[in-house]
Amino acid sequence: MHGCPCGFFSDPSRECRCTGAIIQRYLSKISGPLLDRIDLHVEVPAVPYKELRGKDAGAGSGEMRERVEAARAIQQLRGFYNARIPSPQLRKLCALDDAGERTLEMAVRKMGLSARAHDRVLKVARTIADLGGSQPGLAKHLAEAVQYRSLDRNYWS
């Protein structure tokens, strides 16, 4: 979805014509409980022409597939794909170090995350760790996962 009715909110090359109140009303059309069920809220800016035509293709789909398959294999060994981790086992499988605890606590307080959003952030952070082949629970994994929650209500208030 666009960030506002005109579609240019946060666009670096075009000016948004919407007021803060219009943007707030537009975003409030999506209910909090629905947003809670969406794991990733990612803003995708327009790609400048030079980047579209550039030679740097980034990671190829084969490389990305290998990373995803490796992460899924790790999850299978644990007995659950991250999205399906049962609540009673979430704290154990998504254990946090002290810095991770502080990062998550700050995000919950500042953004007003619900219990469901809290759990989804933990699962996304676990997936980020799996994709990187590193130990979970680090503040950097939590910080990245929190960045994917940009549509949560208190963030826009």
N, CA, C and O of each residue as an XYZ file, in Angstrom:
628
protein
N       0.829     -1.174      0.000
C       0.000      0.000      0.000
C       0.880      1.245      0.000
O       2.046      1.193      0.390
N       0.327      2.327     -0.427
C       1.047      3.598     -0.377
C       1.012      4.124      1.054
O       0.177      3.696      1.852
N       1.904      5.040      1.379
C       1.950      5.630      2.710
C       0.937      6.743      2.914
O       0.739      7.214      4.034
N       0.289      7.166      1.816
C      -0.703      8.245      1.902
C      -1.576      8.189      0.649
O      -1.255      7.453     -0.284
N      -2.662      8.942      0.607
C      -3.552      8.902     -0.563
C      -2.887      9.320     -1.881
O      -3.190      8.743     -2.926
N      -1.984     10.315     -1.853
C      -1.356     10.749     -3.111
C      -0.248      9.802     -3.553
O       0.140      9.804     -4.721
N       0.270      8.984     -2.618
C       1.290      7.994     -2.954
C       2.722      8.485     -2.899
O       3.637      7.740     -3.251
N       2.941      9.719     -2.467
C       4.301     10.260     -2.479
C       4.876     10.512     -1.100
O       5.913     11.167     -0.986
N       4.242     10.015     -0.048
C       4.785     10.170      1.298
C       6.159      9.504      1.348
O       6.289      8.340      0.972
N       7.159     10.204      1.794
C       8.563      9.778      1.911
C       9.239      9.510      0.567
O      10.308      8.901      0.536
N       8.644      9.948     -0.542
C       9.283      9.816     -1.851
C      10.339     10.912     -1.974
O      10.015     12.087     -1.802
N      11.590     10.561     -2.266
C      12.642     11.582     -2.312
C      12.551     12.503     -3.534
O      13.144     13.582     -3.531
N      11.824     12.101     -4.568
C      11.809     12.911     -5.795
C      10.483     13.637     -6.044
O      10.408     14.501     -6.917
N       9.455     13.299     -5.298
C       8.159     13.959     -5.501
C       7.621     14.437     -4.162
O       7.846     13.803     -3.131
N       6.926     15.532     -4.185
C       6.413     16.118     -2.950
C       5.028     15.567     -2.622
O       4.136     15.532     -3.470
N       4.872     15.140     -1.377
C       3.580     14.660     -0.884
C       2.677     15.868     -0.628
O       3.109     16.857     -0.036
N       1.418     15.781     -1.077
C       0.456     16.870     -0.897
C      -0.423     16.663      0.334
O      -1.292     17.487      0.618
N      -0.210     15.596      1.051
C      -1.091     15.226      2.163
C      -0.631     15.848      3.476
O       0.566     15.975      3.732
N      -1.586     16.227      4.290
C      -1.273     16.736      5.626
C      -1.073     15.558      6.569
O      -1.407     14.420      6.241
N      -0.526     15.847      7.737
C      -0.346     14.797      8.739
C      -1.658     14.134      9.110
O      -1.708     12.918      9.296
N      -2.728     14.926      9.220
C      -4.044     14.378      9.578
C      -4.571     13.457      8.480
O      -5.167     12.420      8.772
N      -4.356     13.827      7.237
C      -4.819     12.993      6.114
C      -4.060     11.673      6.112
O      -4.647     10.609      5.914
N      -2.746     11.749      6.334
C      -1.936     10.524      6.372
C      -2.379      9.632      7.521
O      -2.520      8.421      7.351
N      -2.599     10.226      8.692
C      -3.043      9.462      9.863
C      -4.376      8.761      9.573
O      -4.534      7.578      9.872
N      -5.320      9.484      8.996
C      -6.635      8.910      8.676
C      -6.491      7.779      7.653
O      -7.136      6.738      7.775
N      -5.644      7.991      6.651
C      -5.411      6.989      5.620
C      -4.855      5.695      6.230
O      -5.338      4.599      5.944
N      -3.829      5.849      7.076
C      -3.206      4.668      7.687
C      -4.114      4.003      8.706
O      -3.994      2.799      8.938
N      -5.013      4.748      9.317
C      -5.896      4.166     10.332
C      -6.985      3.288      9.728
O      -7.721      2.631     10.464
N      -7.097      3.264      8.417
C      -8.085      2.396      7.770
C      -7.724      0.919      7.922
O      -8.574      0.041      7.776
N      -6.461      0.663      8.214
C      -6.035     -0.711      8.478
C      -6.066     -0.908      9.980
O      -5.398     -0.182     10.716
N      -6.818     -1.862     10.434
C      -6.982     -2.053     11.871
C      -5.708     -2.589     12.519
O      -4.922     -3.298     11.890
N      -5.525     -2.239     13.772
C      -4.390     -2.736     14.545
C      -4.315     -4.251     14.578
O      -3.238     -4.809     14.369
N      -5.442     -4.949     14.837
C      -5.389     -6.413     14.845
C      -4.965     -7.015     13.502
O      -4.317     -8.062     13.467
N      -5.328     -6.357     12.400
C      -4.872     -6.851     11.097
C      -3.375     -6.626     10.944
O      -2.658     -7.521     10.497
N      -2.892     -5.429     11.313
C      -1.458     -5.147     11.242
C      -0.650     -6.103     12.103
O       0.460     -6.489     11.736
N      -1.205     -6.487     13.253
C      -0.513     -7.427     14.136
C      -0.229     -8.751     13.444
O       0.730     -9.441     13.793
N      -1.043     -9.108     12.477
C      -0.910    -10.396     11.800
C       0.003    -10.340     10.577
O       0.208    -11.349      9.903
N       0.546     -9.167     10.296
C       1.486     -9.001      9.183
C       2.881     -8.882      9.791
O       3.156     -7.964     10.564
N       3.752     -9.813      9.436
C       5.084     -9.851     10.045
C       5.978     -8.699      9.609
O       6.684     -8.121     10.435
N       5.961     -8.363      8.342
C       6.890     -7.376      7.808
C       6.144     -6.199      7.200
O       5.306     -6.378      6.316
N       6.444     -5.011      7.669
C       5.926     -3.773      7.089
C       7.142     -3.088      6.473
O       7.930     -2.472      7.191
N       7.301     -3.185      5.189
C       8.516     -2.699      4.549
C       8.184     -1.603      3.542
O       7.339     -1.782      2.665
N       8.858     -0.476      3.679
C       8.714      0.603      2.715
C       9.650      0.321      1.556
O      10.842      0.083      1.753
N       9.111      0.348      0.354
C       9.904      0.088     -0.837
C       9.885      1.353     -1.696
O       8.902      1.620     -2.387
N      10.957      2.121     -1.653
C      10.984      3.368     -2.431
C      11.140      3.084     -3.923
O      11.567      2.001     -4.324
N      10.788      4.072     -4.729
C      10.985      3.965     -6.173
C      12.479      3.827     -6.452
O      13.303      4.440     -5.775
N      12.817      3.027     -7.442
C      14.215      2.816     -7.805
C      14.590      3.822     -8.890
O      13.942      3.879     -9.935
N      15.630      4.614     -8.647
C      16.052      5.581     -9.666
C      16.476      4.875    -10.956
O      16.947      3.738    -10.930
N      16.304      5.558    -12.067
C      16.586      4.994    -13.384
C      18.005      4.441    -13.491
O      18.202      3.344    -14.013
N      18.993      5.189    -13.001
C      20.384      4.740    -13.117
C      20.608      3.415    -12.399
O      21.404      2.590    -12.847
N      19.901      3.209    -11.277
C      20.030      1.932    -10.567
C      19.338      0.811    -11.334
O      19.813     -0.324    -11.346
N      18.217      1.131    -11.973
C      17.523      0.118    -12.776
C      18.404     -0.373    -13.919
O      18.378     -1.553    -14.270
N      19.174      0.525    -14.491
C      19.999      0.216    -15.648
C      21.440     -0.120    -15.283
O      22.235     -0.450    -16.162
N      21.786     -0.041    -14.011
C      23.154     -0.298    -13.578
C      23.559     -1.748    -13.747
O      22.725     -2.631    -13.946
N      24.848     -1.968    -13.665
C      25.394     -3.315    -13.858
C      25.436     -4.134    -12.575
O      25.525     -5.360    -12.632
N      25.374     -3.474    -11.412
C      25.428     -4.192    -10.147
C      24.073     -4.834     -9.878
O      23.113     -4.143     -9.536
N      23.995     -6.137    -10.028
C      22.727     -6.846     -9.876
C      22.465     -7.280     -8.439
O      21.371     -7.757     -8.137
N      23.439     -7.129     -7.546
C      23.245     -7.584     -6.166
C      23.292     -9.092     -6.090
O      23.844     -9.755     -6.967
N      22.709     -9.624     -5.037
C      22.693    -11.077     -4.852
C      21.764    -11.715     -5.873
O      20.666    -11.217     -6.125
N      22.205    -12.801     -6.446
C      21.383    -13.512     -7.419
C      20.338    -14.378     -6.735
O      20.446    -14.671     -5.545
N      19.332    -14.784     -7.490
C      18.268    -15.597     -6.908
C      18.790    -16.951     -6.440
O      18.276    -17.501     -5.466
N      19.800    -17.496     -7.112
C      20.379    -18.768     -6.675
C      21.036    -18.648     -5.312
O      20.875    -19.518     -4.456
N      21.776    -17.566     -5.115
C      22.423    -17.312     -3.829
C      21.373    -17.121     -2.729
O      21.501    -17.667     -1.633
N      20.350    -16.351     -3.035
C      19.285    -16.123     -2.048
C      18.567    -17.433     -1.713
O      18.239    -17.687     -0.555
N      18.328    -18.249     -2.720
C      17.667    -19.537     -2.486
C      18.496    -20.407     -1.544
O      17.945    -21.049     -0.649
N      19.807    -20.432     -1.737
C      20.688    -21.223     -0.873
C      20.598    -20.747      0.578
O      20.525    -21.562      1.498
N      20.604    -19.430      0.779
C      20.508    -18.877      2.136
C      19.180    -19.250      2.785
O      19.140    -19.621      3.958
N      18.103    -19.151      2.027
C      16.772    -19.483      2.566
C      16.693    -20.971      2.880
O      16.178    -21.350      3.932
N      17.190    -21.815      1.993
C      17.158    -23.257      2.242
C      17.989    -23.628      3.470
O      17.593    -24.494      4.250
N      19.133    -22.979      3.641
C      19.968    -23.246      4.826
C      19.232    -22.822      6.097
O      19.264    -23.535      7.100
N      18.575    -21.668      6.058
C      17.820    -21.195      7.226
C      16.653    -22.139      7.530
O      16.386    -22.437      8.694
N      15.966    -22.605      6.506
C      14.847    -23.535      6.728
C      15.339    -24.870      7.286
O      14.651    -25.496      8.092
N      16.519    -25.305      6.865
C      17.083    -26.545      7.400
C      17.368    -26.394      8.890
O      17.109    -27.313      9.668
N      17.900    -25.241      9.293
C      18.142    -24.967     10.715
C      16.821    -25.037     11.486
O      16.753    -25.619     12.569
N      15.785    -24.443     10.918
C      14.484    -24.420     11.577
C      13.894    -25.828     11.676
O      13.293    -26.173     12.694
N      14.057    -26.637     10.641
C      13.554    -28.008     10.682
C      14.236    -28.805     11.786
O      13.595    -29.614     12.456
N      15.530    -28.582     11.977
C      16.251    -29.275     13.043
C      15.691    -28.917     14.416
O      15.697    -29.746     15.326
N      15.206    -27.682     14.568
C      14.601    -27.261     15.832
C      13.192    -27.831     15.994
O      12.646    -27.844     17.097
N      12.614    -28.298     14.901
C      11.282    -28.891     14.966
C      10.156    -27.955     14.566
O       9.002    -28.379     14.500
N      10.460    -26.699     14.298
C       9.438    -25.724     13.920
C      10.015    -24.720     12.943
O      11.160    -24.288     13.081
N       9.218    -24.353     11.957
C       9.569    -23.161     11.190
C       9.283    -21.980     12.109
O       8.367    -22.042     12.929
N      10.037    -20.932     11.983
C       9.948    -19.827     12.925
C       8.543    -19.245     13.049
O       8.119    -18.887     14.148
N       7.827    -19.148     11.955
C       6.474    -18.580     12.007
C       5.520    -19.452     12.824
O       4.469    -18.982     13.258
N       5.877    -20.699     13.031
C       4.994    -21.643     13.721
C       5.480    -22.023     15.119
O       4.974    -22.976     15.711
N       6.443    -21.297     15.643
C       6.940    -21.614     16.988
C       5.792    -21.439     17.981
O       5.210    -20.357     18.057
N       5.457    -22.477     18.740
C       4.386    -22.343     19.731
C       4.780    -21.355     20.836
O       5.948    -21.268     21.215
N       3.811    -20.631     21.335
C       4.068    -19.622     22.371
C       4.857    -20.158     23.561
O       5.768    -19.478     24.031
N       4.540    -21.362     24.072
C       5.300    -21.853     25.234
C       6.798    -22.033     24.957
O       7.601    -21.972     25.888
N       7.184    -22.251     23.707
C       8.598    -22.466     23.380
C       9.282    -21.228     22.810
O      10.484    -21.241     22.545
N       8.515    -20.166     22.624
C       9.062    -18.959     22.005
C      10.226    -18.377     22.802
O      11.249    -18.021     22.217
N      10.092    -18.273     24.132
C      11.144    -17.675     24.962
C      12.436    -18.495     24.895
O      13.530    -17.931     24.917
N      12.313    -19.812     24.814
C      13.488    -20.671     24.754
C      14.163    -20.580     23.378
O      15.381    -20.425     23.300
N      13.391    -20.675     22.308
C      13.954    -20.684     20.961
C      14.376    -19.292     20.480
O      15.153    -19.161     19.534
N      13.855    -18.264     21.141
C      14.196    -16.879     20.780
C      14.773    -16.160     21.993
O      14.429    -15.011     22.267
N      15.653    -16.847     22.717
C      16.260    -16.267     23.914
C      17.086    -15.039     23.531
O      17.728    -15.013     22.481
N      17.059    -14.027     24.394
C      17.736    -12.766     24.120
C      18.901    -12.555     25.073
O      18.863    -12.979     26.228
N      19.942    -11.890     24.569
C      20.996    -11.447     25.474
C      20.519    -10.148     26.129
O      19.434     -9.665     25.802
N      21.295     -9.581     27.035
C      20.864     -8.379     27.762
C      20.574     -7.208     26.823
O      19.576     -6.507     26.993
N      21.431     -6.998     25.848
C      21.217     -5.900     24.898
C      19.964     -6.144     24.066
O      19.232     -5.205     23.753
N      19.715     -7.399     23.709
C      18.492     -7.739     22.978
C      17.250     -7.469     23.796
O      16.249     -6.976     23.277
N      17.313     -7.798     25.091
C      16.176     -7.516     25.994
C      15.888     -6.015     26.051
O      14.732     -5.597     25.978
N      16.940     -5.211     26.181
C      16.756     -3.756     26.249
C      16.189     -3.218     24.933
O      15.327     -2.339     24.939
N      16.667     -3.739     23.820
C      16.177     -3.295     22.509
C      14.704     -3.612     22.349
O      13.926     -2.764     21.911
N      14.316     -4.834     22.704
C      12.920     -5.231     22.562
C      12.028     -4.453     23.527
O      10.935     -4.025     23.154
N      12.483     -4.269     24.754
C      11.685     -3.511     25.722
C      11.457     -2.081     25.241
O      10.347     -1.559     25.343
N      12.498     -1.455     24.721
C      12.370     -0.091     24.232
C      11.389     -0.029     23.053
O      10.583      0.897     22.964
N      11.457     -1.005     22.160
C      10.555     -1.028     21.005
C       9.100     -1.216     21.442
O       8.203     -0.550     20.925
N       8.871     -2.122     22.390
C       7.513     -2.366     22.869
C       6.948     -1.104     23.506
O       5.794     -0.746     23.270
N       7.753     -0.438     24.303
C       7.279      0.785     24.977
C       7.077      1.932     23.993
O       6.034      2.585     23.999
N       8.071      2.173     23.154
C       8.022      3.324     22.247
C       6.960      3.160     21.165
O       6.255      4.114     20.836
N       6.845      1.960     20.616
C       5.927      1.733     19.508
C       4.571      1.206     19.969
O       3.638      1.116     19.171
N       4.456      0.860     21.245
C       3.193      0.334     21.745
C       2.827     -1.007     21.132
O       1.662     -1.264     20.828
N       3.822     -1.857     20.954
C       3.575     -3.159     20.325
C       2.656     -4.007     21.184
O       2.777     -4.037     22.409
N       1.739     -4.693     20.526
C       0.856     -5.630     21.223
C       1.627     -6.899     21.555
O       2.765     -7.076     21.121
N       1.001     -7.775     22.325
C       1.632     -9.064     22.655
C       1.875     -9.870     21.380
O       2.909    -10.524     21.244
N       0.929     -9.825     20.452
C       1.083    -10.549     19.187
C       2.251     -9.965     18.383
O       3.059    -10.719     17.841
N       2.349     -8.640     18.299
C       3.443     -8.001     17.563
C       4.786     -8.309     18.237
O       5.785     -8.535     17.553
N       4.810     -8.318     19.566
C       6.018     -8.675     20.329
C       6.513    -10.055     19.893
O       7.695    -10.237     19.601
N       5.595    -11.024     19.854
C       5.979    -12.384     19.473
C       6.442    -12.444     18.021
O       7.386    -13.167     17.702
N       5.795    -11.703     17.154
C       6.186    -11.705     15.739
C       7.569    -11.086     15.549
O       8.350    -11.550     14.718
N       7.869    -10.048     16.311
C       9.207     -9.444     16.241
C      10.256    -10.474     16.650
O      11.303    -10.581     16.010
N       9.983    -11.231     17.709
C      10.924    -12.272     18.134
C      11.143    -13.308     17.031
O      12.275    -13.718     16.778
N      10.072    -13.724     16.384
C      10.180    -14.737     15.326
C      10.930    -14.200     14.113
O      11.719    -14.919     13.501
N      10.689    -12.948     13.767
C      11.412    -12.345     12.642
C      12.896    -12.205     12.996
O      13.754    -12.474     12.156
N      13.208    -11.791     14.218
C      14.599    -11.688     14.653
C      15.284    -13.062     14.598
O      16.445    -13.167     14.204
N      14.563    -14.096     14.989
C      15.092    -15.461     14.917
C      15.401    -15.824     13.466
O      16.422    -16.453     13.188
N      14.529    -15.432     12.546
C      14.733    -15.715     11.124
C      15.934    -14.941     10.582
O      16.717    -15.480      9.800
N      16.082    -13.690     10.991
C      17.238    -12.891     10.574
C      18.530    -13.565     11.023
O      19.495    -13.633     10.262
N      18.550    -14.058     12.244
C      19.729    -14.768     12.744
C      19.982    -16.033     11.928
O      21.123    -16.333     11.577
N      18.917    -16.772     11.629
C      19.063    -17.996     10.839
C      19.617    -17.701      9.446
O      20.478    -18.429      8.952
N      19.125    -16.639      8.817
C      19.593    -16.282      7.470
C      21.059    -15.871      7.489
O      21.783    -16.084      6.517
N      21.490    -15.284      8.596
C      22.888    -14.874      8.717
C      23.784    -15.958      9.269
O      25.002    -15.791      9.332
N      23.185    -17.078      9.673
C      23.966    -18.174     10.233
C      24.588    -17.837     11.574
O      25.643    -18.367     11.922
N      23.939    -16.955     12.335
C      24.510    -16.545     13.613
C      23.583    -16.901     14.769
O      22.444    -17.325     14.573
N      24.104    -16.715     15.977
C      23.310    -16.974     17.175
C      22.188    -15.942     17.277
O      22.407    -14.768     16.977
N      21.008    -16.354     17.688
C      19.885    -15.433     17.800
C      19.958    -14.610     19.084
O      20.800    -14.844     19.952
N      19.062    -13.652     19.175
C      18.891    -12.927     20.420
C      19.760    -11.707     20.574
O      19.719    -11.046     21.612
N      20.550    -11.391     19.562
C      21.405    -10.234     19.646
C      20.609     -8.970     19.358
O      19.614     -9.004     18.634
N      21.046     -7.875     19.919
C      20.351     -6.599     19.730
C      20.234     -6.247     18.248
O      19.226     -5.677     17.832
N      21.248     -6.578     17.446
C      21.198     -6.226     16.022
C      20.071     -6.971     15.306
O      19.455     -6.416     14.396
N      19.792     -8.216     15.698
C      18.685     -8.946     15.087
C      17.346     -8.328     15.479
O      16.442     -8.191     14.655
N      17.239     -7.958     16.755
C      15.999     -7.328     17.240
C      15.797     -5.977     16.590
O      14.685     -5.645     16.179
N      16.858     -5.193     16.491
C      16.751     -3.855     15.896
C      16.286     -3.946     14.450
O      15.451     -3.152     14.018
N      16.814     -4.901     13.701
C      16.372     -5.058     12.316
C      14.916     -5.511     12.259
O      14.137     -4.999     11.455
N      14.553     -6.456     13.097
C      13.169     -6.939     13.108
C      12.186     -5.831     13.465
O      11.102     -5.747     12.887
N      12.562     -4.985     14.410
C      11.703     -3.865     14.825
C      11.515     -2.893     13.669
O      10.439     -2.315     13.516
N      12.547     -2.706     12.859
C      12.427     -1.801     11.719
C      11.350     -2.252     10.740
O      10.826     -1.438      9.980
N      11.023     -3.512     10.752
C       9.987     -4.029      9.855
C       8.582     -3.857     10.421
O       7.626     -4.405      9.871
N       8.442     -3.107     11.508
C       7.131     -2.870     12.135
C       6.713     -1.404     11.999
O       6.068     -0.873     12.903
N       7.053     -0.756     10.926
C       6.849      0.688     10.799
C       5.389      1.132     10.762
O       5.118      2.320     10.936
N       4.461      0.242     10.546
C       3.052      0.649     10.488
C       2.328      0.504     11.816
O       1.136      0.802     11.900
N       3.012      0.057     12.842
C       2.341     -0.066     14.125
C       1.867      1.288     14.608
O       2.541      2.299     14.407
N       0.725      1.309     15.234
C      -0.029      2.522     15.560
C       0.747      3.628     16.262
O       0.763      4.754     15.765
N       1.378      3.363     17.374
C       2.023      4.424     18.147
C       3.206      5.033     17.419
O       3.636      6.138     17.750
N       3.729      4.337     16.448
C       4.833      4.874     15.653
C       4.379      6.086     14.873
O       5.144      7.036     14.704
N       3.128      6.072     14.386
C       2.614      7.161     13.544
C       1.899      8.231     14.341
O       1.544      9.268     13.782
N       1.676      8.019     15.609
C       0.927      8.985     16.416
C       1.736     10.231     16.682
O       1.256     11.148     17.347
